[in-house]
Amino acid sequence: MVENLEKVFETENLEEADFVVINSCTVTNGADTNGRQFLNRVRREFPEKKIFFTGCGVQTQGKKFFEQESIFSGFGQSEKERVEDFLLGERTFQVGNLEHLDKTLVSDFGKSRAFIKIQEGCNFSCSFCIIPSVRGKSRSYSEEHILEQVRKVASNGFSEIVLTGTNIGSFGDARNSLAKLLKRISEVSGVRRVRLGSVEPSQIGEEFFEILSEKWMGRYLHIALQYTDDRMLKIMNRRNRLHKDLELFEKLSSYEYALGTDFIVGHGGESDEVFQSGFENLKKFPLTHIHLFKYSKRDGTPSAKLPEIDPKVVKERFQKVENLIAEKSRTFQKKISVPHEVLIESGEENLYSGLDQFFYKVGISSETDIKGDWIETTRPIYL
């Protein structure tokens, strides 16, 4: 949204702000609560300020806030390009539509990596997730729009590109694919490394394997499993299944890639037997990273109707999985036989840090400022 401001400037200081824009998330009940609590805090501490509510929460909470006059105006995802019209205009509430794609070109990301959105929305119907109903069906940006954005950030000194979206594996159509897009991005002058956000197991085809050995590919892939027992995958209404998932991970591992996943513990239906089966299966996967979640109920989803698991049990299961992947990660690190290529993002007092090609945060000692530089090391300090 900041890129669309011309008459108004951004500040992170609430005290000096005239307008407060709350960019909300609604993925869990907790996210809704956080947005509501921040709104109430602003109203309590700064009653004179105009408050604007946007983001996914507009679909679930926005209308109520507007009718209660808790906010001045509300506008949905599709209206963010017009943020200044709302800030300087009359009081209004506009949800917008779920087919829109924001065409704003972003030039500055504040770090050494540039995050480029390639698609929006999701065609999956996971039982625990509300995102498809608030972000709409999958729709992709054109290759030319994406490449224009990449050229712009590359010309501003960003040499690592991270592709993002609601479900990036859904990018493209019969003529355009994620693999083809990656190849074209790699040809842009100034681009040295390309990374992907999360993809689904079913979205990795043979064409994708053809680019895995390319030097410009970051040696880390995040593939969302969510669970490793078919009974739970059915409860979650997931498309992936254990046998094919394991085959895929073993094949990817043969390319010497670090591999991460999403995993949920404590979802309804996770009996002791199901968890133990899932945990034993998880041991077989060549994982190095994990985004581990304790199931968080989201009203309006099928999963919210299932009996809840004892929080103490969930905590124990969470720790068990976390320890397992931490050990797998240490084992992988010991086997790395190539120099770590680190893009330095931050640092002070002679210690700088950045991510290597395997998505590990690595520390580098230097007496000179090396932020934004690429550094090779064979003796990484893992942070």
Phi and psi in degrees as a GROMACS rama.xvg file:
@    title "Ramachandran Plot"
@    xaxis  label "Phi"
@    yaxis  label "Psi"
@TYPE xy
-57.7677  -35.6642  VAL-2
-63.8486  -16.9656  GLU-3
-95.9435  5.53965  ASN-4
-90.467  129.657  LEU-5
-124.129  -41.6117  GLU-6
-97.8524  -10.3822  LYS-7
-123.804  142.149  VAL-8
-112.792  153.902  PHE-9
-84.4099  143.957  GLU-10
-142.842  146.293  THR-11
-97.6888  2.58109  GLU-12
-94.0146  108.925  ASN-13
-59.464  -34.7769  LEU-14
-64.9204  -35.9252  GLU-15
-92.716  -4.53657  GLU-16
-76.2715  143.915  ALA-17
-92.0204  -34.3858  ASP-18
-123.023  142.602  PHE-19
-119.138  118.455  VAL-20
-105.354  118.385  VAL-21
-99.3517  110.134  ILE-22
-92.782  97.2992  ASN-23
-88.7935  158.98  SER-24
-121.626  149.072  CYS-25
-133.388  21.1864  THR-26
-65.3416  -28.9165  VAL-27
-133.926  166.396  THR-28
-59.3993  -35.572  ASN-29
-63.3363  -37.3238  GLY-30
-65.0589  -41.3604  ALA-31
-60.6387  -42.8174  ASP-32
-62.3966  -43.734  THR-33
-60.6556  -42.7078  ASN-34
-63.2354  -42.8667  GLY-35
-65.6555  -41.3104  ARG-36
-65.2422  -40.6302  GLN-37
-66.1166  -40.3159  PHE-38
-58.3911  -47.4182  LEU-39
-64.9988  -35.6797  ASN-40
-63.8805  -45.5391  ARG-41
-62.4493  -43.2374  VAL-42
-62.491  -37.6718  ARG-43
-73.3183  -44.4962  ARG-44
-87.479  -26.1784  GLU-45
-135.119  65.4644  PHE-46
-62.3076  -18.2731  PRO-47
-84.9353  -10.6991  GLU-48
-86.2424  146.636  LYS-49
-82.1026  128.185  LYS-50
-109.635  133.628  ILE-51
-120.664  136.676  PHE-52
-116.572  125.177  PHE-53
-140.638  -172.856  THR-54
88.8028  -172.081  GLY-55
-64.6312  -27.6743  CYS-56
-64.6444  -15.9295  GLY-57
-60.1402  -35.7666  VAL-58
-67.7879  -32.24  GLN-59
-104.001  -31.8106  THR-60
-126.018  -18.9698  GLN-61
-57.1607  -46.7366  GLY-62
-60.6944  -41.5929  LYS-63
-62.5876  -45.5236  LYS-64
-60.4165  -39.8679  PHE-65
-66.464  -45.4369  PHE-66
-67.4352  -30.4225  GLU-67
-81.0562  -4.30311  GLN-68
60.8637  31.4577  GLU-69
-78.5209  -21.216  SER-70
-127.684  158.297  ILE-71
-78.1231  -49.5707  PHE-72
-145.228  159.474  SER-73
-134.416  142.326  GLY-74
-147.722  139.043  PHE-75
-77.8207  -179.82  GLY-76
-52.994  -42.4874  GLN-77
-71.2842  -10.8002  SER-78
-103.902  3.73367  GLU-79
-63.5568  -28.699  LYS-80
-63.6615  -21.6251  GLU-81
-100.559  23.1424  ARG-82
-52.3404  -40.2298  VAL-83
-67.9798  -31.826  GLU-84
-62.3244  -38.97  ASP-85
-71.093  -42.1818  PHE-86
-61.9526  -37.6154  LEU-87
-103.012  0.730667  LEU-88
-101.663  -167.701  GLY-89
-78.8663  165.089  GLU-90
-64.7039  132.676  ARG-91
-160.326  163.781  THR-92
-136.598  118.321  PHE-93
-134.104  108.806  GLN-94
-68.2963  -35.0342  VAL-95
82.2633  -157.523  GLY-96
-130.083  165.36  ASN-97
-101.129  20.9883  LEU-98
-116.571  -0.637544  GLU-99
-77.5672  149.799  HIS-100
-126.222  122.562  LEU-101
-70.1142  119.121  ASP-102
-95.2777  9.96205  LYS-103
-63.1606  134.018  THR-104
-94.6223  124.692  LEU-105
-97.7995  136.37  VAL-106
-110.748  -21.8977  SER-107
-134.182  130.044  ASP-108
-115.449  -1.28891  PHE-109
78.1731  -6.49952  GLY-110
-131.905  -167.926  LYS-111
-85.9938  -16.916  SER-112
-105.244  147.104  ARG-113
-111.709  130.957  ALA-114
-102.542  116.695  PHE-115
-112.275  120.047  ILE-116
-81.1928  127.967  LYS-117
-109.934  -14.628  ILE-118
-160.046  170.621  GLN-119
-140.541  149.131  GLU-120
87.0973  172.31  GLY-121
-149.948  137.501  CYS-122
-98.19  1.06217  ASN-123
-81.9776  163.534  PHE-124
-133.685  54.3476  SER-125
-62.4223  137.309  CYS-126
-67.4399  -18.8771  SER-127
-96.0938  -3.22959  PHE-128
-115.378  135.081  CYS-129
-101.494  -5.91223  ILE-130
-54.3698  -45.5503  ILE-131
-56.7078  -32.5199  PRO-132
-79.1686  -18.0037  SER-133
-110.231  -12.9734  VAL-134
-115.855  -9.93423  ARG-135
85.4537  -178.511  GLY-136
-71.8839  160.154  LYS-137
-65.5066  132.48  SER-138
-143.892  142.557  ARG-139
-110.192  146.881  SER-140
-72.3399  153.529  TYR-141
-69.5365  153.464  SER-142
-57.7336  -40.5902  GLU-143
-65.2477  -38.2163  GLU-144
-63.3784  -44.2452  HIS-145
-63.7374  -44.4899  ILE-146
-66.1648  -35.0049  LEU-147
-62.49  -41.6994  GLU-148
-64.5884  -42.1676  GLN-149
-63.436  -44.9379  VAL-150
-59.7369  -39.4675  ARG-151
-64.2631  -47.4956  LYS-152
-72.8473  -33.893  VAL-153
-64.42  -37.5573  ALA-154
-69.0273  -19.4288  SER-155
-93.8631  8.74627  ASN-156
100.236  3.25179  GLY-157
-85.2259  116.67  PHE-158
-106.178  -6.30597  SER-159
-117.108  127.169  GLU-160
-110.986  129.039  ILE-161
-114.972  119.627  VAL-162
-87.2551  129.012  LEU-163
-128.897  172.077  THR-164
164.285  178.102  GLY-165
-68.7467  -40.9892  THR-166
-153.095  81.2152  ASN-167
-65.352  -22.1196  ILE-168
-67.2293  -14.9774  GLY-169
-83.9716  1.57229  SER-170
-59.4193  142.053  PHE-171
97.4151  -171.31  GLY-172
-148.452  -156.786  ASP-173
-63.282  -27.2124  ALA-174
-99.3318  -25.9015  ARG-175
-117.137  137.869  ASN-176
-135.198  164.823  SER-177
-62.3247  -40.707  LEU-178
-62.6972  -43.2493  ALA-179
-64.0806  -39.8635  LYS-180
-62.555  -43.4561  LEU-181
-59.0224  -42.5504  LEU-182
-61.0074  -43.9351  LYS-183
-67.0893  -38.2182  ARG-184
-63.4814  -39.2173  ILE-185
-64.3352  -21.2261  SER-186
-84.5283  -7.73376  GLU-187
-72.5258  129.836  VAL-188
-58.2485  129.973  SER-189
100.606  -16.5223  GLY-190
-82.865  123.959  VAL-191
-109.326  -33.6188  ARG-192
-143.256  142.802  ARG-193
-124.024  132.116  VAL-194
-119.637  160.593  ARG-195
-114.878  149.989  LEU-196
-76.292  -154.321  GLY-197
-78.2853  137.55  SER-198
-125.159  160.725  VAL-199
-89.8136  148.627  GLU-200
-54.2254  -39.2036  PRO-201
-71.7105  -9.44758  SER-202
-97.0353  3.60956  GLN-203
-103.894  107.506  ILE-204
-108.27  -173.929  GLY-205
-63.0436  -34.9066  GLU-206
-60.8517  -32.1941  GLU-207
-67.9416  -37.904  PHE-208
-65.0872  -23.22  PHE-209
-68.3077  -19.6888  GLU-210
-106.685  -1.06495  ILE-211
-63.9734  -26.6545  LEU-212
-90.0085  -1.59614  SER-213
-64.9313  139.031  GLU-214
-62.0733  -30.7251  LYS-215
-79.2885  -9.46359  TRP-216
-78.4104  127.355  MET-217
-62.3803  136.801  GLY-218
-84.791  44.8414  ARG-219
-144.944  132.765  TYR-220
-127.522  137.015  LEU-221
-110.097  114.226  HIS-222
-120.937  117.953  ILE-223
-77.6624  106.041  ALA-224
-89.2953  -44.8192  LEU-225
74.4708  -35.225  GLN-226
-163.574  166.433  TYR-227
-128.53  39.2034  THR-228
-143.281  129.112  ASP-229
-62.5273  -30.3455  ASP-230
-63.4226  -43.4062  ARG-231
-70.7072  -37.7263  MET-232
-60.891  -34.9139  LEU-233
-69.3333  -42.0851  LYS-234
-59.7497  -39.9832  ILE-235
-77.2394  -4.32422  MET-236
57.0188  42.6765  ASN-237
-87.6169  154.793  ARG-238
-89.4192  -22.9038  ARG-239
-83.7563  155.998  ASN-240
-134.522  153.005  ARG-241
-52.778  -51.5402  LEU-242
-58.869  -49.0057  HIS-243
-69.8461  -33.7072  LYS-244
-61.0671  -45.6118  ASP-245
-65.9535  -40.7648  LEU-246
-59.5208  -43.6934  GLU-247
-62.5303  -47.787  LEU-248
-64.6825  -38.3022  PHE-249
-66.072  -38.0258  GLU-250
-67.8418  -43.6782  LYS-251
-64.0428  -37.5959  LEU-252
-63.4094  -29.4982  SER-253
-66.6633  -16.2134  SER-254
-89.8146  7.80882  TYR-255
62.5861  42.1334  GLU-256
-95.7472  144.324  TYR-257
-77.2379  142.425  ALA-258
-131.245  131.667  LEU-259
-123.188  167.434  GLY-260
-154.466  167.945  THR-261
-96.5444  144.477  ASP-262
-148.508  131.264  PHE-263
-111.295  126.498  ILE-264
-109.247  148.645  VAL-265
87.8833  9.38614  GLY-266
-68.6845  147.036  HIS-267
-51.6138  137.132  GLY-268
94.5541  -3.9482  GLY-269
-82.8413  80.5834  GLU-270
-71.0103  170.262  SER-271
-57.3636  -41.4026  ASP-272
-65.3708  -43.8  GLU-273
-64.6514  -43.8546  VAL-274
-64.1822  -44.5936  PHE-275
-63.2782  -38.6682  GLN-276
-64.1527  -46.8873  SER-277
-61.0747  -39.4827  GLY-278
-67.533  -42.7427  PHE-279
-64.7606  -38.4672  GLU-280
-66.9163  -37.987  ASN-281
-60.8325  -31.7806  LEU-282
-60.3556  -27.5058  LYS-283
-79.1825  -17.7645  LYS-284
-82.3371  136.051  PHE-285
-79.8797  62.8164  PRO-286
-88.5172  149.424  LEU-287
-125.628  -23.0234  THR-288
-136.516  156.395  HIS-289
-151.424  137.521  ILE-290
-98.6685  98.9013  HIS-291
-99.4296  129.317  LEU-292
-123.7  142.03  PHE-293
-87.5992  127.658  LYS-294
-51.8171  130.659  TYR-295
-119.704  119.44  SER-296
-59.4048  134.634  LYS-297
-123.94  108.024  ARG-298
-55.2602  142.39  ASP-299
94.2434  1.35067  GLY-300
-114.797  153.554  THR-301
-57.6538  -36.8142  PRO-302
-64.0722  -26.1729  SER-303
-65.3814  -18.6722  ALA-304
-86.4198  -8.97195  LYS-305
-80.9419  151.208  LEU-306
-59.6992  141.572  PRO-307
-83.4025  153.8  GLU-308
-92.5849  144.21  ILE-309
-53.2963  122.921  ASP-310
-54.2307  -34.0924  PRO-311
-65.7423  -39.9568  LYS-312
-65.8157  -42.9403  VAL-313
-60.4508  -42.8898  VAL-314
-61.2645  -42.3689  LYS-315
-64.7279  -42.9665  GLU-316
-65.7261  -41.1996  ARG-317
-57.2376  -48.6515  PHE-318
-63.8784  -37.4441  GLN-319
-63.563  -47.1807  LYS-320
-66.6303  -42.9705  VAL-321
-58.7916  -44.5271  GLU-322
-64.7463  -39.0932  ASN-323
-61.284  -48.2511  LEU-324
-71.2793  -32.4955  ILE-325
-61.4746  -40.1888  ALA-326
-69.111  -41.0764  GLU-327
-61.1479  -38.4602  LYS-328
-65.6056  -43.9964  SER-329
-61.896  -38.1792  ARG-330
-63.9704  -42.6842  THR-331
-63.1906  -43.3953  PHE-332
-58.6933  -38.5448  GLN-333
-67.9596  -23.4127  LYS-334
-91.8989  -6.44557  LYS-335
-65.5072  124.498  ILE-336
-116.742  5.06423  SER-337
-113.813  157.69  VAL-338
-60.5488  144.163  PRO-339
-82.4684  124.018  HIS-340
-99.5766  104.817  GLU-341
-108.366  126.506  VAL-342
-94.4186  111.605  LEU-343
-73.4873  126.879  ILE-344
-109.663  -32.1278  GLU-345
-155.44  171.303  SER-346
160.149  162.108  GLY-347
-164.852  160.311  GLU-348
51.5115  46.082  GLU-349
73.7139  1.65179  ASN-350
-119.409  117.961  LEU-351
-114.453  160.96  TYR-352
-143.926  156.382  SER-353
-169.618  -179.644  GLY-354
-100.03  138.139  LEU-355
-89.7309  -175.978  ASP-356
-66.3441  -18.8356  GLN-357
-95.7083  9.08373  PHE-358
67.8943  30.8423  PHE-359
-99.9645  137.837  TYR-360
-78.9603  123.909  LYS-361
-123.313  138.54  VAL-362
-96.1967  142.02  GLY-363
-131.03  128.05  ILE-364
-85.2089  133.309  SER-365
-158.256  138.804  SER-366
-85.5332  -11.8636  GLU-367
-111.873  158.439  THR-368
-72.6647  116.916  ASP-369
-116.676  15.7323  ILE-370
-58.7275  130.999  LYS-371
89.9556  -6.79487  GLY-372
-88.5588  156.666  ASP-373
-97.1917  127.208  TRP-374
-125.007  134.096  ILE-375
-102.128  137.184  GLU-376
-146.201  146.126  THR-377
-106.662  -1.2344  THR-378
-127.76  72.1719  ARG-379
-71.3496  147.015  PRO-380
-103.115  104.619  ILE-381
-74.7785  129.096  TYR-382
